[in-house]
Amino acid sequence: MKNLKNKIGVAVLAASSFVASQAMAADVDISAAVTSATTDIKTAGGLIVGVVVAVAAFTWIRRVIK
């Protein structure tokens, strides 16, 4: 049983190394995806900063009115 587990482990290791080498062989251009993600992150960051500033201004105005 132990010998069978070792053989299965070796077979899985060999198969996974073959799959990994095939995945690394492909040349993939991701510059468009990175540019799009950067734009989305900048937009989300700007919205978050806007909300924080709006909440701070609202609380400041409420404090002045009281």
C-alpha positions in Angstrom: 0.0 0.0 0.0 2.8 2.4 0.9 4.6 1.6 -2.4 1.3 2.3 -4.3 1.0 5.7 -2.6 4.6 6.6 -3.5 3.9 5.7 -7.2 0.8 7.7 -7.3 2.6 10.6 -5.7 5.4 10.5 -8.3 2.8 10.3 -11.1 0.9 13.3 -9.8 4.1 15.3 -9.4 5.2 14.4 -12.9 1.9 15.4 -14.4 1.7 18.7 -12.5 5.2 19.7 -13.6 4.2 19.0 -17.2 1.1 21.2 -16.8 3.1 23.9 -15.1 5.7 24.0 -17.9 3.0 24.2 -20.5 1.3 27.1 -18.7 4.6 29.0 -18.5 5.3 28.5 -22.2 2.5 30.7 -23.3 3.4 34.4 -23.8 0.4 36.4 -22.6 0.1 40.2 -23.0 -1.7 41.6 -19.9 -0.9 45.3 -20.4 -4.5 46.2 -21.4 -5.9 44.4 -18.4 -3.4 46.2 -16.1 -4.3 49.6 -17.6 -8.0 48.9 -17.2 -7.5 47.7 -13.6 -5.4 50.8 -12.8 -8.2 53.1 -14.1 -10.8 51.2 -12.1 -8.7 51.5 -8.9 -8.1 55.2 -9.4 -11.9 55.7 -9.9 -12.8 53.7 -6.8 -10.1 55.5 -4.7 -11.4 58.9 -5.9 -15.0 58.0 -4.9 -13.8 56.8 -1.5 -11.9 60.0 -0.8 -15.0 62.0 -1.9 -17.2 60.1 0.5 -14.8 60.6 3.4 -14.5 64.3 2.7 -18.3 64.6 2.4 -18.9 62.9 5.7 -16.2 65.0 7.4 -17.7 68.2 5.9 -21.2 67.2 7.0 -20.1 66.5 10.6 -18.2 69.8 10.7 -21.2 71.7 9.5 -23.5 70.0 12.0 -21.0 70.9 14.8 -20.9 74.6 13.7 -24.7 74.8 13.6 -25.2 73.4 17.1 
